[in-house]
């Protein structure tokens, strides 16, 4: 008889796990929204699936998005100076999570995975841990559902280091070559411009990350899409001329009424397992590994940890699932989680002088520019550059 696994949440981590685990286990996924509600709802985040994540999607036979334009580069600007365009070794993609998540849920249902559409409360958690051999908490930024222990060394902040204002816009001519446009304004904040595919077609995601109470922190109190659009246009004209010069005035608008978001995230890393009612419970994705979004690693970290949890469970498929299995999972992901988190936390602080020098060198040396671009796809290389002060 197959072991029973319940996954709470169907974001990046939950969906990766559902595809990976569905043939080997009796799987049920709990999610609070119907696919149509997700598709027609408010945007949840930004997303870039870099090469390693796209490889895992192929490994687990997840849906392919053939019509999606691929991202080939990272454009780096510091202040008002465009430094370089670094080439990614493997193409990346960005698909509106509303479209991505809802499509995957419908595809999994066709493949026989059971979905329950209900918000899981504390009373239900107790029942679920009795009904299943394992519960996986993939509740995302709104979680965790369980009291996973906080990892203090990797969770040094007591408040968000950035605010986030995100809009999916039409009417912006993309940079060439197509890629993620990263602009760093020291002591003020950052902007990521990300070409993405939505149900309505291609858009430009503008992901503004102002340092709280600094010059870019100007979206407080804005509630409507019209106000959000007008304020973003002012911000572009005042602080991001490289983007503003590509704005088509008459066509610049949100792609749909739900295409904007404001949020502030306090990054927290937790030990991703515990016992509850004498049963093992594990966490995966943002519910336990919540990084600041400044390095764009949310989807990729969730995907990585889902793969490692899958491998841990398969290796222990015929044994009892206890805290030793949880510790095996944690030991497997800890080095990567640590390096991604330390690099991401460092990016929220003033840029070290040796990194500034490296970025300047990238303007003259394409190989350095390409290596910096690869930080986002292979963040362990960024950690090496930041903390070991070696050539990349």
C-alpha positions in Angstrom: 0.0 0.0 0.0 1.3 3.4 -0.9 2.1 5.9 1.9 -0.3 8.9 2.1 1.1 12.4 1.7 -0.9 15.6 2.2 0.5 18.8 0.7 -0.9 22.0 2.0 -0.5 24.7 -0.6 0.1 24.7 -4.4 2.6 27.3 -5.1 6.0 26.6 -6.7 7.2 24.1 -4.0 3.8 22.4 -3.6 3.4 21.9 -7.4 6.9 20.6 -7.9 6.4 18.1 -5.1 3.0 17.1 -6.5 4.5 16.3 -9.9 7.5 14.6 -8.3 5.6 12.4 -5.8 2.4 11.6 -7.5 3.4 8.2 -9.0 5.0 6.8 -5.8 2.6 7.9 -3.1 -1.1 8.4 -2.5 -1.2 12.2 -2.8 -3.7 14.9 -1.8 -3.2 18.6 -2.2 -5.0 21.2 -0.1 -5.5 24.7 -1.5 -7.8 27.5 -0.5 -8.6 28.7 -4.1 -10.1 27.1 -7.2 -7.9 27.3 -10.4 -10.3 29.8 -11.9 -10.1 32.0 -8.8 -6.3 31.9 -9.0 -6.3 32.8 -12.7 -8.7 35.7 -12.4 -7.3 37.0 -9.0 -4.6 39.4 -7.9 -0.9 38.7 -8.8 0.9 37.0 -6.0 4.6 37.8 -6.7 7.1 38.0 -9.4 8.8 34.9 -10.8 11.9 34.0 -12.9 12.6 30.3 -13.4 16.3 30.1 -14.1 18.0 27.2 -15.9 18.3 24.8 -12.9 14.6 25.3 -12.1 13.5 24.7 -15.7 15.7 21.5 -15.7 13.8 20.3 -12.6 10.5 21.0 -14.3 11.5 18.8 -17.1 12.7 16.1 -14.7 9.3 16.0 -13.1 7.4 16.2 -16.4 5.8 19.5 -15.6 3.9 21.4 -18.4 6.1 23.1 -21.0 5.4 26.7 -22.1 6.6 26.7 -25.7 5.2 30.0 -26.7 6.9 31.9 -23.8 9.8 34.2 -24.8 13.0 33.1 -23.1 15.2 35.4 -21.0 18.8 35.3 -22.1 20.6 38.0 -20.1 20.9 40.1 -17.0 21.2 43.9 -17.5 23.0 45.7 -14.6 22.7 49.4 -13.9 24.1 51.1 -10.8 22.8 54.6 -10.2 22.4 56.2 -13.6 25.2 54.2 -15.3 24.4 51.1 -17.4 27.3 48.9 -16.7 26.8 45.7 -18.8 24.6 43.0 -20.1 25.7 39.6 -18.8 24.6 36.5 -20.7 23.0 33.5 -18.9 24.4 30.1 -19.6 20.9 28.7 -19.8 17.7 30.5 -20.8 15.2 31.5 -18.1 11.5 32.0 -18.3 8.9 34.1 -16.5 5.2 33.1 -16.5 2.5 34.8 -14.5 1.9 32.6 -11.5 -1.8 33.0 -11.9 -1.6 31.2 -15.2 1.2 28.8 -14.2 -0.4 27.6 -11.0 -3.9 27.3 -12.3 -2.8 25.3 -15.4 -0.6 23.0 -13.3 -3.5 22.3 -10.8 -5.8 21.4 -13.7 -3.1 19.2 -15.3 -2.4 17.4 -12.0 -6.2 16.7 -11.5 -6.3 15.1 -15.0 -3.3 13.0 -13.9 -5.2 11.7 -10.9 -4.0 13.9 -8.1 -6.7 14.7 -5.6 -7.3 18.4 -4.7 -9.3 19.7 -1.7 -10.2 23.4 -2.0 -10.4 24.6 1.6 -8.5 26.8 4.0 -6.7 24.5 6.5 -7.2 25.7 10.1 -5.6 24.4 13.4 -8.4 21.9 14.0 -8.0 20.4 10.6 -4.2 20.2 11.0 -4.7 17.8 13.9 -6.9 15.6 11.8 -4.7 15.7 8.8 -1.6 14.6 10.7 -3.7 11.5 11.9 -5.0 10.8 8.4 -1.7 11.0 6.5 1.7 9.4 6.9 3.3 12.9 6.2 2.0 16.4 5.9 4.2 18.9 3.9 3.6 22.6 4.7 3.9 24.5 1.4 1.7 27.4 2.6 4.1 30.0 1.3 4.6 33.5 2.6 1.4 33.4 4.5 2.7 30.4 6.6 4.0 28.5 8.2 1.1 26.5 9.5 3.3 24.7 12.0 5.7 26.2 14.5 8.9 25.2 12.7 11.9 26.5 14.8 13.5 29.7 13.6 17.1 29.5 12.6 18.5 32.6 14.3 21.8 33.0 12.5 20.1 33.0 9.1 17.2 35.3 10.3 19.0 38.4 11.6 16.3 41.0 10.7 13.4 42.0 13.0 11.6 43.9 10.2 11.4 44.0 6.4 14.5 45.4 4.7 12.5 46.4 1.6 9.0 47.2 0.7 7.8 45.8 -2.6 5.6 47.4 -5.2 4.9 45.2 -8.2 3.0 45.8 -11.3 2.5 43.9 -14.6 2.5 46.6 -17.3 1.9 46.9 -21.0 3.4 49.7 -23.0 7.1 49.2 -22.2 9.5 48.2 -25.0 11.7 45.5 -23.6 15.5 45.7 -23.4 17.5 43.8 -25.9 18.7 41.1 -25.6 15.7 40.0 -23.7 16.4 39.6 -20.0 16.0 40.8 -16.5 17.0 44.5 -16.1 18.4 45.1 -12.6 18.9 48.7 -11.4 20.5 49.4 -8.1 20.1 52.9 -6.5 22.5 52.8 -3.5 20.8 53.8 -0.2 17.4 54.2 -1.9 16.4 50.8 -3.4 16.2 48.6 -6.5 14.1 47.9 -9.5 13.8 44.7 -11.4 12.2 44.9 -14.9 11.2 41.4 -16.0 9.6 40.4 -19.3 6.8 37.9 -18.6 4.0 36.0 -20.2 0.5 36.3 -19.0 -2.9 35.0 -20.2 -3.3 38.3 -22.0 0.2 38.1 -23.7 3.6 39.5 -22.9 4.0 42.2 -20.2 6.8 43.9 -18.4 6.9 43.3 -14.7 8.1 46.4 -12.7 9.3 45.2 -9.3 10.3 48.2 -7.2 12.0 47.5 -3.9 12.3 50.7 -1.9 14.3 50.9 1.3 11.6 51.9 3.9 11.3 55.6 4.5 13.7 56.5 1.7 13.0 58.4 -1.6 11.4 55.4 -3.4 9.1 54.6 -0.6 6.1 56.5 -2.2 3.3 53.9 -2.6 1.8 54.0 0.9 -2.0 54.5 0.9 -2.4 53.7 -2.8 -5.3 51.2 -3.3 -6.5 51.5 -6.9 -4.8 50.4 -10.1 -5.1 53.8 -11.6 -3.3 55.4 -8.7 -0.6 52.7 -8.7 0.0 53.2 -12.5 0.3 57.0 -12.1 2.7 56.7 -9.2 4.9 54.2 -11.0 5.1 56.5 -14.0 6.3 59.3 -11.8 8.9 57.0 -10.2 10.2 55.9 -13.6 10.5 59.4 -14.8 12.3 60.6 -11.7 14.6 57.6 -10.9 14.7 55.1 -13.8 15.3 57.1 -17.1 16.5 53.9 -18.8 13.1 52.4 -18.4 11.1 55.6 -18.8 12.5 56.3 -22.3 11.0 53.0 -23.4 7.5 53.7 -22.1 4.8 54.2 -24.7 2.7 57.0 -23.0 -0.6 56.1 -24.6 -0.2 52.3 -24.0 1.3 52.3 -20.5 -1.1 50.6 -18.1 -1.6 47.6 -15.9 -2.3 44.4 -17.9 -5.4 43.8 -15.9 -7.2 45.0 -12.8 -5.5 42.5 -10.5 -2.0 43.1 -11.8 -0.5 45.1 -9.0 0.6 44.3 -5.5 2.2 45.9 -2.4 3.9 43.8 0.3 6.7 43.9 2.8 8.5 40.7 3.7 10.5 39.9 6.8 12.9 37.2 5.7 13.0 34.2 8.0 14.6 30.8 7.7 13.3 27.9 9.8 14.4 24.3 10.5 12.0 22.6 8.2 10.7 19.6 10.2 9.1 18.8 13.5 6.8 16.1 15.0 3.1 16.9 15.6 0.8 14.4 17.2 3.7 11.9 17.0 3.9 12.3 13.2 6.6 13.9 11.1 5.7 17.2 9.5 8.0 19.0 7.0 8.0 22.4 5.4 9.1 23.4 1.9 9.4 26.7 0.0 8.6 30.1 1.5 6.8 28.6 4.5 10.2 27.7 6.0 12.8 29.3 3.7 11.5 32.9 3.2 14.2 35.0 1.6 14.1 38.7 0.9 13.0 39.0 -2.8 15.9 41.2 -3.7 17.8 38.5 -5.5 14.7 36.9 -7.1 15.4 33.4 -5.6 11.9 32.5 -4.3 10.8 30.2 -7.1 14.3 28.7 -7.6 14.9 28.0 -3.9 11.4 26.5 -3.5 12.1 24.3 -6.6 15.5 23.2 -5.3 14.2 22.2 -1.9 11.2 20.4 -3.4 13.6 18.3 -5.4 15.7 17.5 -2.3 12.7 16.6 -0.3 11.5 14.3 -3.1 14.9 12.6 -3.1 14.8 12.2 0.7 11.4 10.6 0.7 12.2 8.3 -2.2 15.3 7.1 -0.4 13.2 6.4 2.7 10.2 5.2 0.8 10.0 1.8 2.6 11.1 2.9 6.1 9.3 4.7 8.9 9.2 8.5 8.5 10.4 10.1 11.7 12.6 13.0 12.8 15.7 11.2 11.3 14.1 11.6 7.9 13.4 15.2 8.7 17.0 15.8 9.7 18.2 14.1 6.5 16.2 16.5 4.5 17.4 19.5 6.4 21.1 18.4 6.1 20.6 17.9 2.4 19.3 21.4 1.7 21.0 23.4 4.5 24.3 24.3 2.6 22.3 25.7 -0.4 19.7 27.5 1.8 22.6 29.0 3.9 24.5 30.4 0.9 21.4 31.7 -0.9 20.2 33.4 2.3 23.6 34.9 3.2 24.0 36.3 -0.3 20.4 37.7 -0.3 20.7 39.2 3.2 24.0 40.9 2.1 22.3 42.4 -1.0 19.9 44.2 1.3 22.9 46.1 2.9 25.4 48.5 1.3 27.2 46.8 -1.5 30.8 45.8 -0.4 33.6 47.7 -2.1 35.1 44.6 -3.7 31.7 43.8 -5.3 31.4 47.4 -6.6 34.9 47.0 -8.2 33.9 43.7 -9.7 30.8 45.2 -11.3 32.9 48.0 -12.7 35.3 45.4 -14.2 32.2 43.7 -15.8 31.7 46.8 -17.9 35.1 46.1 -19.5 35.2 42.3 -19.4 32.4 40.3 -20.9 33.4 37.1 -19.1 33.0 38.9 -15.7 29.7 40.3 -16.9 28.5 36.8 -17.8 29.6 35.4 -14.4 27.7 38.1 -12.6 24.6 37.2 -14.6 25.1 33.6 -13.5 24.8 34.7 -9.8 21.0 34.7 -10.2 20.9 31.2 -11.8 23.6 29.7 -9.6 23.6 31.7 -6.4 26.4 29.7 -4.8 28.7 31.6 -7.2 27.4 34.9 -5.8 28.0 33.7 -2.3 31.6 32.9 -3.2 32.1 36.3 -4.7 30.6 38.2 -1.8 32.2 36.3 1.1 35.4 34.7 -0.2 36.4 37.7 -2.2 37.7 35.5 -5.0 37.5 36.2 -8.7 34.3 34.8 -10.1 
